[in-house]
Amino acid sequence: MLASYIGFLVRQHIPITCDNWRSPELKVGKEKIWSEIQRSFHIDESRQKYCIQLAGKRLRGFRSFLSNKFLKDEEGKFVEAERPMKK
């Protein structure tokens, strides 16, 4: 249940376009995630590192899901997207 909730929080607070989970720009989002976890579950401060690492895994899993569902064909190859024509 905790892992699912963390996945929900990650999708809500972290953009899928972030390239690096360790980026300083994500600090605010990670702090929001941690505060929401503490508000919803009674988790000790010593578990913060574990929860944030789990959040990173959930983000990676969600991006992989999106890639496999929308960017690949049945054979697992990336599909070429049609580029909009310039007017």
C-alpha positions in Angstrom: 0.0 0.0 0.0 2.8 2.4 0.8 4.6 1.7 -2.5 1.4 2.4 -4.5 0.8 5.6 -2.6 4.4 6.7 -3.2 3.9 6.0 -6.9 0.8 8.2 -6.9 2.7 11.0 -5.1 5.6 10.8 -7.6 3.2 11.1 -10.6 1.7 14.1 -8.9 4.8 16.0 -7.9 7.6 15.0 -10.2 7.6 15.8 -14.0 8.1 12.7 -16.2 10.6 14.8 -18.2 13.2 15.0 -15.5 16.4 13.4 -16.6 18.2 12.8 -13.3 16.5 11.8 -10.1 19.4 13.4 -8.1 18.8 16.8 -9.7 18.7 19.7 -7.2 15.6 21.0 -9.0 13.6 18.0 -7.7 14.3 18.8 -4.1 11.0 20.6 -3.6 9.0 17.8 -5.1 10.9 15.2 -3.0 10.2 17.2 0.2 6.5 17.4 -0.7 6.5 13.6 -1.3 8.1 13.0 2.1 5.8 15.3 4.0 2.7 13.6 2.4 4.1 10.2 3.3 4.6 11.3 6.9 1.2 12.8 7.0 -0.5 9.7 5.8 1.7 7.0 7.5 3.5 7.1 10.8 7.0 6.5 9.5 10.2 7.4 11.4 12.6 10.0 10.0 15.3 7.3 9.6 13.2 5.7 6.8 13.2 8.9 4.6 16.1 7.7 2.5 14.4 4.4 1.7 11.1 6.1 0.9 12.7 8.6 -1.5 14.7 5.8 -3.2 11.4 3.9 -3.6 9.9 7.1 -5.1 12.8 7.1 -7.7 12.1 3.5 -8.6 8.4 4.3 -9.0 9.1 7.2 -11.3 11.4 5.0 -13.4 8.8 2.2 -13.6 6.1 4.7 -14.6 8.2 6.2 -17.4 9.0 2.7 -18.6 5.3 1.8 -18.7 4.6 5.0 -20.7 7.4 4.2 -23.1 6.3 0.6 -23.6 2.6 1.5 -24.0 2.8 4.5 -26.2 6.2 4.6 -27.9 6.8 1.0 -28.9 5.0 -1.3 -31.3 4.0 -5.0 -30.7 7.6 -6.1 -31.5 9.1 -3.8 -28.9 10.6 -1.4 -31.4 10.2 2.3 -31.1 7.7 3.8 -33.5 8.6 6.8 -35.6 6.4 9.7 -34.7 4.9 11.8 -37.4 6.3 15.3 -37.1 3.8 18.2 -37.5 4.3 20.1 -40.8 5.4 23.7 -40.5 3.1 26.3 -42.1 
